[in-house]
Amino acid sequence: MKSYRFKIGLLFCLVYPAIILAKEVVFLGIPEIEYFNRRHYQGGTQNWQISQAESGIIYAANNDGILEYDGTTWRLLTRVVDVIVRSVLAHEEKIYMGAYNEFGYYFKNDRNEFEYKSLSVNDEISALGDVWNIIPYNNMLIFQADKGLVVYRDDQDMQFVPARSRISNAFLVNGIIMVYDEEAGLMELRNNNLFVVSGGEQFAGIGIGTILPLSDREVLIGTISEGLFVWDYQQFKPWETPAAEIVANANVFCGVNYGSEFLIFGTIQSGVIVTDMLGNVQLIANKDRGLQNNTVLGLDIDNEGNIWAGLDNGIARINFNSTISFIHGYYDIGTGYTMEIFKNNVYLGTNQALYHISNEDFRNPEKSRDDFTRIPGTSGQVWSLFVDKEGRLLCGHNNGVFEISGSNAQPITPTSVMGAWIFRYPPNRDDILLVGSYSGILILRKDGNNWVFDKRLNGFSESARYMEWDSDGSLWVTHGYLGIFRLYFNDDYTEIDRVEEYREARGMVDNAALNVSLINGEPLFSSIHGIYGYDNSSASFYRHYMNRYFINEEYPVVIQQDQYNNIWFFTTEGVGVLRRLEDGSFTRVIGPFYPVHGRLVNGFEFLKILDERNAIIGVEDGFAHYSVNERKNFMKPFHVHIRGFRNHDESVTYYLAQPNGEQKQIPEWPYAKNSFEVTYSATTFENSNIRYSNFIEGIDSDWSAWTSQKQRQFTNIREGKYTFWVKAVNIHGVESDPIGFIFVVNPPWIRTTTAKVLYVFVVILLLLGSWILMNRLMERSKMLEKRRQQEKFKIREEQLRNAALENEKEMIRLRNEKLRNEMMFKEKELANSTMNIIHKNEFLLKVKEELARVSKQRDFTGMDRKVKDIIRKIDKDIDNDSHWEVFELHLEQVHEEFLKRLHEKFPDLSSKEKKLSAYLRMDMTSKEISSLLNISVRAVENNRYKLRKKLGLEGGDNLIDFIMNI
């Protein structure tokens, strides 16, 4: 009979976790709540209605105006009225708002900045009082104000529907506009007139906070002070459900449906209350449970399933669509290390003590910190909980082993025993229990129905936090620093025969953070370097096939198999599961567990599988509850936004809020302002771990690496038209569509079309000026040469007349002959000069004609080519060999005697050096010689220096005087 009772008790303990969760519970704890205060959004304290645009951006009606949130940054839209904004609606790319005696909408201008247009255009609709609601209805908008309704079709078509007294609320329910008039009661809008519904007068004076559809045939009416009622369009009756009293006592102020599954109530006294459609409370989030304020003034559900609450002081985002909730913070139970469900109680082991709470209270959304009772005698670090085969609960504690019964803890080990990590039955033994401790292994043995301490095993004294049996009866023990140990026992497992140590050998990388787990009956060893098995035949470790599920990923430090053959794993940052498929393979799941990433107790990871849909995870300040959520779409697409694009030197910022919106204006910047900063953000709110990649079309060759940076700066951009692209990827690997922004950098003035045209005109003017200058120089040179020759002739004639009187006839004849030779020389020289002038004039006339034709050309695109062609002709004329041949012939004829004497005295001179000597004898400057030889003046100076050396001149000798005397 005793054995039968033990078996029944054991069966109860094993199946009870599934029994208590048979009725699905959304949250055992509180989902993640993100709070924004006025220091975050730089606005007023109170926040009323909240609305999300199709782009994903959140808008909130705040005391100071309209707030906008893009997932990263809050900003306040330009304030247009100096009164409290009560209502907001993001609708069809416009942001409608209502305030005291004012309503209208914001729209985007060409710079993608908001501008405001008021709709309070006449006396009838400009003194409405506060505008509390904006409701989209049949291609219209209903603005609900104190003094009535405004039915808005467009800017020119608005109709005012006056109130009987004061309208304090309006709702769209099952396609009907329901209105609460404080004196008339519950009314309906039909054909732009208000009618009291049958029985609606009973609500006069009591206030209606919300009306929510329960089905197509029933709606729920939440009053502020008289509770909740169900209306089937025929009669009103109280909503008799478990949540009715809780919600009624909290004073309903607003409400919203969460799909067809839940009702969300915003209350004055108790924050946000969530129920299912049957009236069972699923969540209470108030000041004690995550909210900063108990008064909720507005509610909205975003496209990710988050609940947004406008509070009397701040804004809250409740991650209601999450798979994770937390039993932490408010409950103040400490860091979570272990958990067990045992005999209608939930036991939670933390770094503070062992706590217990009844199953009923544990599942109750209203549970408080007082419901968690600390078991006396267990203060301090709790490491583990273990249910033995006969249904007893044992606790591994810093102070040893305790047996737990209800709220009592009975020590089993003596005070000299410190630290109990883990419990393991030996193979085929139910009467002894091995306990891994801080310093070796303990044995507990059965004494009747009780466990008693037997002894500490000799032969092994290291810490034994992880222990698993192998099929041969040996025990594997892993140590966080010393490696792996394999313990062999005697036949009854009461003595250790020998110990084998494995330290950085036999296939293992190192000893760090090694853990052993039993997977499908096989001991597997996990560490940051991978998962290993042990091959007894080769006496070495090998890399296990499960490593393939972690390719290019962080390897798990702990793995654990559940009763459904799924493999759960912990990395240094998070948790995940390899879900077993029908074919025996696994699929890796990590997305649902991101809320606990960074919150785990590294080195002391804990996971308790309750059933196929629920699990408990230990975190830094308590525990996390994981619950399967089929509603959540982890692959849901999201938007990325370019929030600002500005030049570094300007305060003007271009905004592009709509991902699929058309860019109305392409900004242009001068080249001097070619440095920019762009900021961007993604409208996904579940997790801040968003990464971005960007690409500048026209500059970058590829997308940048993924980074968490939400801005990019780029400087010294060359002129051109560019498109900045950005995309984002979230924690689930979903990548957004890229969004682009087009901008233009204009060229510097020197590279503009105007500058290029000016350059052409300057070239033309320079050529014309050169032509005129050359003509004048030629004429002047001709006149000077003629005068010089005339003067020389006069002098020579006078000399000859004087010589004729003094010399003999023969001398006269000789001098006359010499004079004739000189005259012949001068004539040749004059002829040569004249020929050169004629040739240059002919060439310059050609230049003139070419320039005349170029100046008449209206198309400047070919002008540059034509000017270059003219320059090429000039160069050709300068290099004309035939001209040189004529010139050299005259040179040799005129200086025949000189060249002959020069050759006789200096036979080593080259023809080029002889020619240079002749030019110098003609008293020509280096510049004139460079023009004749078509070389630089510097080259002429170098040739003169070489000539001096060949002529044997010293430093002080004058080269020209020397040549003149040859």
Secondary structure, 3 states (H helix, E strand, C coil): CHHHHHHHHHHHHHHHHHHHCCCCCCCCCEECEEEECHHHHCCCCCEEEEEECCCCCEEEEECCEEEEECCCCEEECCCCCCCCEEEEEEECCEEEEEEECEEEEEEECCCCCEEEEECCCCHHHHCCCEEEEEEEECCEEEEEECCEEEEEEECCEEEEEECCCCEEEEEEECCEEEEEECCCEEEEEECCEEEECCCHHHHCCCCEEEEEECCCCCEEEEECCCCEEEECCCCEEECCCCCHHHHHHHCEEEEEEECCCEEEEEECCCCEEEEECCCCEEEEECHHHCCCCCCEEEEEECCCCCEEEEECCEEEEECCCCCEEEEEHHHCCCCEEEEEEECCEEEEEECCCEEEEEHHHHHCCCCCHHHCEECCCCCCCEEEEEECCCCCEEEEECCEEEEEECCEEEECCCCCCCCEEEEECCCCCCCEEEEEECCEEEEEEEECCEEEEEEECCCCCCCCCEEEECCCCCEEEEECCCEEEEEEECCCCCCEEEEEEECCCCCCCCCCCCEEEEECCEEEEEECCEEEEEECCCCEEEECHHHHHHCCCCCCCEEEECCCCCEEEECCCCEEEEEECCCCCEEEECHHHHHHCCCECCCCCCEEEEECCEEEEEECCEEEEEECCCCCCCCCCCCEEEEEEEECCCCCCEEECCCCCCCCCCCEECHHHCCEEEEEEECCCCCCCCEEEEEEECCECCCCCCECCCEEEECCCCCEEEEEEEEEECCCCCECCCEEEEEEECCCHHHCHHHHHHHHHHHHHHHHHHHHHHHHHHHHHHHHHHHHHHHHHHHHHHHHHHHHHHCCHHHHHHHHHHHHHHHHHHHHHHHHHHHHHHHHHHHHHHHHHHHHHHHCCCCHHHHHHHHHHHHHHHHHHHCCHHHHHHHHHHHHHHCHHHHHHHHHHCCCCCHHHHHHHHHHHCCCCHHHHHHHHCCCHHHHHHHHHHHHHHHCCCCCCCHHHHHHCC
